[in-house]
Amino acid sequence: MSSLCQHTNKKGTQLRRMMLFSMLGAVLVIMQVALAGLANIELVSVLIIVYTCVFGWYAFIPTYVFVVIQLVLYGFNIWSYFYIYCWAVLIILALPLRHIKSPVLWAMVAGAFGLIFGALSAVTSLFIGGWSFAVAYWINGLLFDFVHCAANFVITLFLYKPLLLILEYGKEKLRI
Amino acid sequence: MLVFLRSLPDHLWMNLQGKEVFYMKNKKIIIVFALVFALLIVSAVTVYVFANSNDADNKYAKTITVLVVVEGRDTKTFTIGTDAEFLLDALNQIELVEGSESIYGFFITTVDGITANENKQEWWAVSKDGEQTLTGVSSTPIKDGDTFELTLSTY
């Protein structure tokens, strides 16, 4: 009887986890679409950071739900490869620091990610036009990387704490 | 909002007030990361300043801006220093476009690695200051300070 209860509880937790992660993936899509018009000002970075702080490795699930929806919405082209790895870099960067709940630290992580965003996307350019094209592409977009860095820093500094709180509250309520 | 905050479990409410979780326990890690972050910024600024000073030395006759607009994606901006007379030659300088010659001139099929999908009736529209150009990309003249948009459109 107790084993049956445990099994049911485990299934229930898995179901709630699946639902929550799908929803969190959808939140990323909505935020990306909503702010697509503002060059390099986005909420995806801070959300993925908070997902990583709260769910650890599980943050890959909503992130790749988001990536797959992006591919379905906009189709697969050479730049899709960039989307496949760029958010994984952020999660991997955030994982070892996830137990430190300092908004200043996370603002710096998000800022640094914004700053290297162009360099990360230049990796894709490397396969299109070789080294010279990749370097030219990176340097050409550096000004936008500075904007991305500053925007990520400010957004994360102010939103990290409330978002973390909401997600931890939800995690606790849903017993995940 | 206040009601929601008050309804939080005690430890989460304390978190919000900065009493439990949001303390600077890991000061050393934060300081190291701050140094790495500062180093990253200084390096990026140095590269940017160096690259732009080189551009100034080259003294191209014209500098144009090209925006690549794809719905749902961030608009990308390219600044091209050039002596070219027509837009296509300037775009080719940074290998931004691919395409083929047609009886109407050069027809763009790919911009910045994104290929227009004919099955979805997509094509790359060229406009200048928001208005579609009347000439093909290979015969559109450019002058210093021009801004062109390459927009993935449907017909």
Interface residues (C-beta under 8 A of the other chain):
Chain A: V33 A36 G37 A39 N40 E42 L73 Y74 G75 N77 I78 W79 L97 I100 K101 S102 P103 V104 L105 M108 V109 G111 A112 L115 I116 T124 S125 I128 G129 F133 A136 Y137 I139 N140 G141 L142 L143 F144 D145 F146 C149 K161 L165 E168 Y169 E172
Chain B: L8 P9 L12 N15 L16 V21 F22 M24 K25 N26 I29 I30 F33 A34 V36 F37 L40 I41 A44 V45 V47 Y48 A51 V70 E71 G72 R73 D74 T75 K76 T77 F78 T79 I94 E95 D112 G113 I114 T115 N117 K120
